[in-house]
């Protein structure tokens, strides 16, 4: 199975463009089946309990979002979160933001070695970012390996905790990225199809 990069808007700008380019850096990795774009917080209510989870918009013109929780049918997956956007510096023509990139793996489906090789996966991910599209723009990568902190924005059901015990594993990378963005190069917004009276 080849790696699927989920969704790429027609005119990606700012965070979406950054995520698309980083996703392309990981497209050939044998340990990833899916690379999802920016996730938002979704919620489900079961009885008295409300659980929040990461979800992404498919950008297919519909209102469908998909859940990007760990899935043991996959070898591995990745998705992004926008941690903060520091905005645009007009004088320097720089756009600054902090991204989280979350990875989850089923090590038995990647290479059933019989032991935990998470550190080798982490090393390859760091090497890929270091050689990738934004190798000079990504600053100070923070690594989080504690399950509670990897999915800290979400309240996951207790029965999902097994997805972070061997053979499953994961980690979250957080990094600031600073890119040059000349606003004169951004195309003017135009109406392409026309409105809809929902």
PLY file of the C-alpha trace (Angstrom):
ply
format ascii 1.0
element vertex 198
property float x
property float y
property float z
element edge 197
property int vertex1
property int vertex2
end_header
0.00 0.00 0.00
1.37 3.41 -0.90
1.09 6.39 1.40
-2.04 8.48 0.93
-1.87 12.21 1.58
-5.40 13.22 2.44
-6.68 16.46 0.82
-4.85 19.35 -0.81
-6.87 22.51 -1.43
-6.63 24.11 -4.86
-4.89 27.27 -3.60
-3.18 26.35 -0.34
-1.85 29.30 1.64
-0.19 29.82 5.01
-0.66 26.85 7.39
-2.31 24.64 4.75
0.57 25.18 2.33
3.15 24.44 5.04
1.37 21.22 6.03
1.04 20.12 2.39
4.77 20.59 1.79
5.77 18.74 4.96
3.34 15.94 4.07
5.08 15.56 0.70
8.40 15.09 2.55
6.90 11.99 4.21
5.02 10.63 1.18
7.48 7.84 0.40
7.91 6.53 3.94
7.14 2.81 4.25
5.88 3.25 7.82
3.02 5.64 6.92
-0.21 4.63 5.20
-1.96 7.97 5.66
-0.85 11.54 6.18
-3.74 13.70 7.28
-3.82 17.50 7.16
-4.63 19.83 10.04
-6.90 18.25 12.65
-9.56 20.03 14.64
-11.35 18.95 17.79
-14.39 16.76 17.25
-16.76 15.54 19.96
-19.00 12.55 20.53
-21.54 12.09 23.28
-22.28 8.62 24.66
-24.72 8.74 27.53
-23.31 11.12 30.12
-19.76 11.07 28.70
-18.40 13.45 26.09
-15.19 12.49 24.34
-13.16 14.78 22.13
-10.98 13.46 19.33
-8.95 14.71 16.35
-10.82 15.05 13.07
-9.99 16.47 9.67
-12.09 18.06 6.98
-11.87 16.25 3.64
-12.19 19.51 1.67
-14.42 17.79 -0.86
-17.24 20.35 -0.87
-19.30 18.30 1.59
-19.56 18.71 5.33
-17.85 15.42 6.12
-15.08 15.20 8.69
-13.15 12.04 9.42
-11.88 10.76 12.74
-8.08 10.39 12.78
-7.76 8.25 15.89
-5.29 5.34 15.82
-6.49 2.59 13.50
-4.91 -0.86 13.78
-5.67 -1.53 10.10
-2.86 0.93 9.29
0.92 0.59 9.60
1.14 4.22 10.57
-0.40 7.63 10.21
0.35 11.26 10.88
-1.69 14.42 11.34
-1.04 18.04 12.24
-2.34 20.50 14.82
-1.89 24.26 14.82
-0.53 25.01 18.27
-0.25 28.75 17.71
-0.02 31.30 14.97
2.22 34.21 15.81
1.03 36.06 12.76
2.61 37.94 9.94
5.53 40.35 10.30
5.04 42.89 7.51
8.50 44.41 7.86
10.28 41.06 7.53
7.56 39.50 5.32
7.56 36.44 7.60
4.74 34.18 8.71
5.43 32.38 12.01
3.53 29.49 13.54
3.98 26.50 15.83
2.86 23.12 14.54
2.38 19.80 16.25
2.89 16.75 14.08
1.51 13.59 15.64
2.62 10.14 14.54
1.08 6.78 15.42
2.40 3.36 14.38
1.54 -0.34 14.52
5.06 -1.77 14.65
3.98 -5.33 13.83
2.47 -4.16 10.54
5.59 -2.16 9.62
8.26 -4.74 10.49
7.44 -7.50 13.00
10.81 -7.52 14.78
9.47 -8.68 18.13
10.72 -5.62 19.99
9.91 -1.91 20.31
11.83 0.13 17.72
10.08 3.47 18.28
13.40 5.30 18.60
14.40 4.20 15.08
11.10 5.53 13.72
11.63 8.78 15.62
15.14 9.06 14.20
13.90 8.64 10.65
11.15 11.21 11.15
13.65 13.76 12.51
16.04 13.03 9.65
13.20 13.54 7.14
12.29 16.94 8.63
15.97 17.93 8.72
16.34 17.20 4.99
12.83 18.30 3.98
11.23 21.25 2.25
11.48 23.48 5.34
14.83 22.21 6.65
16.06 25.78 7.23
12.75 27.18 8.50
11.91 24.64 11.22
13.32 25.69 14.58
13.71 23.84 17.89
11.85 20.54 17.64
10.32 19.30 20.90
9.63 15.58 21.20
6.79 14.19 23.33
6.50 10.44 23.87
4.05 10.32 26.79
0.61 9.21 25.56
-1.23 11.65 27.84
0.70 14.56 26.35
0.61 13.37 22.74
-3.18 13.57 22.68
-3.45 16.31 25.33
-6.11 18.27 23.40
-8.50 15.32 23.43
-10.41 13.28 26.01
-10.11 9.77 24.67
-12.14 6.81 25.90
-10.28 4.55 28.35
-10.54 1.60 25.95
-8.33 3.45 23.43
-5.31 3.40 25.79
-4.19 0.05 24.36
-3.34 1.88 21.13
-0.23 3.24 22.88
1.12 -0.02 24.25
3.45 -2.27 22.27
3.16 -3.12 19.39
1.55 0.32 19.00
3.49 3.48 19.59
3.50 7.16 18.82
4.99 10.53 19.50
4.34 14.22 18.94
6.79 16.69 17.48
6.26 20.39 18.13
8.18 22.96 16.14
8.13 26.60 15.23
8.35 27.38 11.55
9.13 30.75 10.02
8.55 31.22 6.29
8.91 34.19 3.98
5.56 35.16 2.51
5.32 38.08 0.14
1.67 39.12 0.32
1.88 40.59 -3.19
2.26 37.01 -4.48
-1.05 35.85 -3.02
-3.74 35.73 -5.72
-6.77 37.98 -5.33
-9.90 36.24 -4.11
-12.41 35.67 -6.92
-15.85 34.11 -7.06
-15.52 30.84 -8.98
-18.92 29.14 -8.74
-21.32 31.52 -7.01
-23.16 31.40 -3.70
-25.71 28.96 -2.40
-28.92 29.71 -0.48
-28.48 26.81 1.97
0 1
1 2
2 3
3 4
4 5
5 6
6 7
7 8
8 9
9 10
10 11
11 12
12 13
13 14
14 15
15 16
16 17
17 18
18 19
19 20
20 21
21 22
22 23
23 24
24 25
25 26
26 27
27 28
28 29
29 30
30 31
31 32
32 33
33 34
34 35
35 36
36 37
37 38
38 39
39 40
40 41
41 42
42 43
43 44
44 45
45 46
46 47
47 48
48 49
49 50
50 51
51 52
52 53
53 54
54 55
55 56
56 57
57 58
58 59
59 60
60 61
61 62
62 63
63 64
64 65
65 66
66 67
67 68
68 69
69 70
70 71
71 72
72 73
73 74
74 75
75 76
76 77
77 78
78 79
79 80
80 81
81 82
82 83
83 84
84 85
85 86
86 87
87 88
88 89
89 90
90 91
91 92
92 93
93 94
94 95
95 96
96 97
97 98
98 99
99 100
100 101
101 102
102 103
103 104
104 105
105 106
106 107
107 108
108 109
109 110
110 111
111 112
112 113
113 114
114 115
115 116
116 117
117 118
118 119
119 120
120 121
121 122
122 123
123 124
124 125
125 126
126 127
127 128
128 129
129 130
130 131
131 132
132 133
133 134
134 135
135 136
136 137
137 138
138 139
139 140
140 141
141 142
142 143
143 144
144 145
145 146
146 147
147 148
148 149
149 150
150 151
151 152
152 153
153 154
154 155
155 156
156 157
157 158
158 159
159 160
160 161
161 162
162 163
163 164
164 165
165 166
166 167
167 168
168 169
169 170
170 171
171 172
172 173
173 174
174 175
175 176
176 177
177 178
178 179
179 180
180 181
181 182
182 183
183 184
184 185
185 186
186 187
187 188
188 189
189 190
190 191
191 192
192 193
193 194
194 195
195 196
196 197
